């Protein structure tokens, strides 16, 4: 039996280690203007599971992140 739920049985896409683009700013809200992650997601990124990271990747990519030169 697989440890992953049936709807997540396909392999996760290849991604960089982090969505960070070194344009870090959360000056006016809790979302980084460079990568689109929340302050909490940035703080916990290293301890997140692959599935949790992929969920963040899916959200930020759908929102047009990561952004370079912003």
One Martini backbone bead per residue (centre of mass of N, CA, C, O) as a GRO file, in nm:
protein
   70
    1UNK     BB    1   0.097   0.035   0.021
    2UNK     BB    2   0.059   0.363  -0.011
    3UNK     BB    3   0.133   0.677   0.147
    4UNK     BB    4  -0.026   0.796  -0.078
    5UNK     BB    5  -0.274   0.928  -0.209
    6UNK     BB    6  -0.440   0.853  -0.495
    7UNK     BB    7  -0.439   1.162  -0.610
    8UNK     BB    8  -0.095   1.139  -0.557
    9UNK     BB    9   0.052   0.905  -0.744
   10UNK     BB   10   0.206   1.095  -0.893
   11UNK     BB   11   0.471   1.254  -0.965
   12UNK     BB   12   0.655   1.509  -0.888
   13UNK     BB   13   0.775   1.783  -0.993
   14UNK     BB   14   1.037   1.950  -1.095
   15UNK     BB   15   1.215   2.159  -0.865
   16UNK     BB   16   1.332   2.386  -0.702
   17UNK     BB   17   1.420   2.420  -0.375
   18UNK     BB   18   1.313   2.723  -0.427
   19UNK     BB   19   1.124   3.024  -0.498
   20UNK     BB   20   1.347   3.202  -0.454
   21UNK     BB   21   1.468   3.546  -0.593
   22UNK     BB   22   1.592   3.774  -0.404
   23UNK     BB   23   1.295   3.938  -0.351
   24UNK     BB   24   1.258   4.044  -0.040
   25UNK     BB   25   0.911   4.129   0.059
   26UNK     BB   26   0.687   4.226   0.357
   27UNK     BB   27   0.604   4.525   0.422
   28UNK     BB   28   0.261   4.527   0.364
   29UNK     BB   29   0.261   4.208   0.405
   30UNK     BB   30   0.257   3.834   0.409
   31UNK     BB   31   0.374   3.865   0.111
   32UNK     BB   32   0.601   3.794  -0.109
   33UNK     BB   33   0.706   3.976  -0.394
   34UNK     BB   34   0.885   3.743  -0.524
   35UNK     BB   35   0.747   3.438  -0.443
   36UNK     BB   36   0.447   3.437  -0.276
   37UNK     BB   37   0.497   3.372   0.005
   38UNK     BB   38   0.451   3.332   0.314
   39UNK     BB   39   0.595   3.379   0.609
   40UNK     BB   40   0.541   3.088   0.705
   41UNK     BB   41   0.647   2.938   0.455
   42UNK     BB   42   0.934   3.041   0.473
   43UNK     BB   43   0.995   2.943   0.769
   44UNK     BB   44   0.893   2.620   0.690
   45UNK     BB   45   1.021   2.501   0.428
   46UNK     BB   46   1.240   2.289   0.539
   47UNK     BB   47   0.987   2.116   0.695
   48UNK     BB   48   0.844   2.047   0.449
   49UNK     BB   49   0.685   1.863   0.246
   50UNK     BB   50   0.657   1.786  -0.077
   51UNK     BB   51   0.347   1.831  -0.086
   52UNK     BB   52   0.346   2.112   0.043
   53UNK     BB   53   0.530   2.248  -0.162
   54UNK     BB   54   0.354   2.189  -0.411
   55UNK     BB   55   0.111   2.355  -0.318
   56UNK     BB   56   0.264   2.620  -0.324
   57UNK     BB   57   0.357   2.615  -0.614
   58UNK     BB   58   0.079   2.609  -0.744
   59UNK     BB   59  -0.019   2.879  -0.630
   60UNK     BB   60   0.210   3.075  -0.722
   61UNK     BB   61   0.195   3.011  -1.024
   62UNK     BB   62  -0.110   3.099  -1.055
   63UNK     BB   63  -0.013   3.406  -0.948
   64UNK     BB   64   0.284   3.474  -1.095
   65UNK     BB   65   0.494   3.311  -0.955
   66UNK     BB   66   0.787   3.402  -0.961
   67UNK     BB   67   0.946   3.722  -0.930
   68UNK     BB   68   1.137   3.929  -1.130
   69UNK     BB   69   1.216   4.248  -1.113
   70UNK     BB   70   1.012   4.407  -0.869
   0.00000   0.00000   0.00000
